[in-house]
Amino acid sequence: MKVQDIKEIAQRMDISCGKLKKGELIRLIQTKEGNSACFDSGQSSQCGQGGCLWAEDCN
């Protein structure tokens, strides 16, 4: 997913994007959704969130 798309999602959720990097922004979105902020943490196989919007970009 492109950073601009992620920023649009964040803005709809009233999250200030500022100068956050892609991973930081996604983790804030995950937290706001009530999910584990596990994006790009190296634990994608263990997070249990198979239907996650970020799964394709996650490590």
N, C-alpha and C positions, 0 to 999 in steps of 0.2 A: 504494500500500500504506500502511496506517495505521501510525503510529509504534509502537503497541502490538504489532502483528504483527512489526515489525522487531526490537523488543526481545526478543520471544520467540525469534526466530531466533538473535539474538546470545547469549542466555542458554544456548541449546542448544549453542552453539559455545564456551562458557566465555569470553565476551567481557563485560567489565563495562560496563554501559550508563551508569552515573553520570548526568551531566547533559549528555551528548552530544546534539548536534542530529542530526536525521534524516540529513543528508548525511554527517556525520562517522561515524556509526554504520554506515551502508551501506558506506562506504569501508573501514572496519575489517573488516567481514564479507568484502568482496571480497578484501582482502589475505589474510585467514585461509584463504579458499578457493583461494588461489594465483593469483587473477586480478589484472588491473590495477585499481588503485583510481581509476577514472575517473568515478565517478558525479558528475553535476552539474558536470562540468569544462568543458562546452562542446564536448567532443570525441566525443559519442555516435555521430556518423556515421563516426568513424575508429577506434573502439576494437576493432572486429572481434568483438565478443561479442554477436552477434545473438540468442542464446537466453538472454541474461542475465535473471535474475529481476527486475532493477531497470529494465529498458529502458523500460517504460511511463512511469515517473516521471522518467527521465533527460533532460537537456538537452545 
